[in-house]
Amino acid sequence: MHDATAGQLNRDLSQRLITVRYHAGLDRRTRLNLQLQRDDQLACIDQVDAQLAALAGQRQALVSDAHDLHDRLWPVVPWKKGRRPPRLDQTDLPPVVHHPIPLFGRRLRSVCLTILARHGAQRLRDLHGLLHLYGFVIAAEAPVRVLADALGYEHDRQRAQRVRRGVYALHPGFRPRRGRHGRVDLPPMAPLHDGGSSGAGSGVDPGDPSWVEPTPEAEGAHDTLGAPNPAISGRTPRWGDTST
């Protein structure tokens, strides 16, 4: 009984295939040549896929080794604040200007809310970069923690909204008046030397699953007070470059 059912199914599928081949309008020789070309293409695709898989494996191993070397060269010292260059999967925090405007307390929170209103949802690291581009600097020994505490405070007051961990936006119900808390005048943003725009100002897609929150140790490594501004000096600062 099972063999009879399978045979009927095969006949039905064969009849459907014949109908499709008929509507293609190809003679036997042309169809055979096209089928051979397709088989060759599929074989080439399999080879390319194998090469890509091998390259992906090599890159993953190199990235892992690079991260290990990064931690060996610049280890995290739990009892001492320090600065570390960015990892391979991180971008540089924009340097502060030569004479930055220090921010702390209520003034810091007000400027952050204004930036969120202008640029939309931001990662803490990107918000930190925007503060630098606008000519500000967080006047604290641990700026990463202070910025996180400031946004947490505004979240508790329902002036900021935590989109997800480490990502904040202006609360939809918060409508500050001009000149009041959360709506202050911002200075001009410092242009980049290459005419591009900072990744900090582009915002973040709240649903982007590929983003991984940077660690406070890594983010704090780039708060380079007094580092040369690319827009002023006309050159790209490198890690360890403290010349003016």
N, C-alpha and C positions, 0 to 999 in steps of 0.2 A: 504493500500500500504506500509506503514511504517512497519507494523508488518510482512509482507511477506519478506521485505528486511532484517529485523533483524533475522528472522528465517533462511534465506538462509546463512547469515553470521555465525550464530551459527553452522549450519551444516558443513560449510567449515572449521571452526576452530576445530570442533570435529574430522573431518576426518584427519586433520593434527596431532592432538594429538594422535590419534590412530596409525598413522604411526610411530611417535616417540616412543610410548610405545612398539610397535611391535619390533623395532630395538633394544630396551633395552634387550630383551630376558629374561624377568623375568616372573615367574608364578604369579598368583594372590596373593597367600599367602606371597611370598617373597616381592612383591611390597608393600603389605599392611604393613608388618613389617618395611620395609625401610621408608615408608611414616610416620609411627608413630615415628620412631627414629628422622626423620628430624623435625617433629613437636615439639618433646621434645627439640631438639637442638635450634630451633628458639625461643622457650619459654625461654630457659636459656640465649640466647643472649639478649633477651629483658630485662631480669632481670639484666644482667651485664651492659647493656647500662643505665638502670635506676640508678644503683649504681654509675657508672662513672659520670653521670650527677649530682648526688647529691654530690659526692666528689668534682667535679669541682666547683660547687656552693659554697661549704664550703671553698675551697682553695681561691676562688676569694674574699670571704668575709674576710678571714684571711689576705690576701695580702693587701686589702684596709685598714683594721685596722692597719696593720703594718706600712703602709705608713703614716697614720694619726699620729700614735705614733712617728714615725721618725720626722715628722714636728713639733710635740709638744716638743720633746726632744731637737732637734737642729733646731730651727726656722731660717729662712732667715731674717737677719737684713739689710734692704735696705741701710742704711747709714753707715754700717760697714762691712768690709771684714772679713770673718770668715771661719772656716773649719768645715765641716760636714762629718760624716762617710757615706759610700755608702748606697744607698737604696737597697732593696731586689733584684731589677732587674738590679743592676749595679755591676761591678767588681772593685776591688781595683786598684788604680793606683800604679804601682811599685814604691817603695821608691827609692830615689836617693842614690848614693854611699856616703861614708863618706867625700870624697874630690872631689866633682863634678866639671866639667869644665863649667863655666858660659857662656851662649850664649845670645846674643841680636843682634838686627840689621841685617846687611848683613850676618854675620857669622851664625846666627840662621837660616836665610832663606836658606843659602847654605847647611847646614847640613840637613835641612828638605827635600830639593830636592834630596840630595844623598840618604836619607833613603827611599824616595818614589821610586827612581830608583831601589833600592835593594829589597824592600818588596812589591811594588805595591800599589794599592789604599788603603788609610787608613782613618779611621775616625779621627777627630781631637784628640779625647781622646786616641785612640790607638797610634797615632803619638806621643802624649805627653808621653805615656808609653815607647815607643821605645827610645825616647831621654834619659829617665832615665836609661834604660837598657844599653845604650851605654856610660853611665857615664857623661851625660850632665845634666844641669839644666837651665831652663829659668830664667835669671837674671832680674826679674821684679816683682813688687808688685802684679800685676794681670796677672799671666802667661797664663791663659786661653784666655783672650782677646788679649794678645800680640801674641800668637800663631795663633789665628784666623786672626789677622791683617796681620801677616807675610805671611800666605798662600794666603790671599786675594790680597796682593801686588804682589806676584809671579803670581797669576792668571791674574791680569791686565797686567802683562808684558809677558804673554803667555809662561811662563816657567812651570806653574802648571795648571792643569785642574780640574775644579770643577765638579765632577761626579754628585753630588747632594748636597743638603745643608749639610754642615758639613763633606763631604767626598771629599778628594782630591787625584789626581794621577799626575804623571809627564806628562807634555804636550807631545803628540807624536812628535811634531815638534822640541822639545828642545833636542839638542845633545851636551852637554858640553864636553870640553876637560878635560883630567885628570889634577887635580891641580887647575882648574879654578872654577868659581862660579857654584855650583850645582853638583860638582864631587870632593869631598874631601875625604881623607882617614879617615875612621872611626876606633875608638879603638875597641878592642874585646868587644862583648856583654856580660854583666854579666849573668852567668848561674843562674837558679833558684835552690833553695835548694832541690827541689824534683826531679830534673832532667828533668822536663817538659819544655814546651815552653810557653812563654807569649802569651796571646790572642792578644796582641798588634802587634805581629809579623806575624800573620796569614793573614793579609789583610782583605778586606771586599768585598763581592759580591755586585757590584754596583746595581744589580737588586733585592737584598734581601729586601722584603717589611716589614719584621718583625722588622727591626731595628728602634729604636726610638732615636733621637738625645738627648744626656744628656744635662741637663741645665748647664750653666756656673757655677751656684752656687754649684751644686753637683760635677762637675769636679774639681773645684778649691779647694774642701775640702780635696783633697788627695795629694796636692803638699807638702809633708812632708819633708822639708829641714832638713837634718841631721838625718833622721830616719835610723835605722839600716838596712843594706842590707842583705837580707836572704842568699845570696851567701857567705857573709863574716861571719855573726854571727851564721849561721847554725840553725836559728829558725825563725818561722813565726812571723813578728811583728803584734801586735794587735793595734786597735785604742786606742790612748792615751799612748802608750808605747814609751817613749822618752829616755829610758835608752840606754847607749852605752856600 
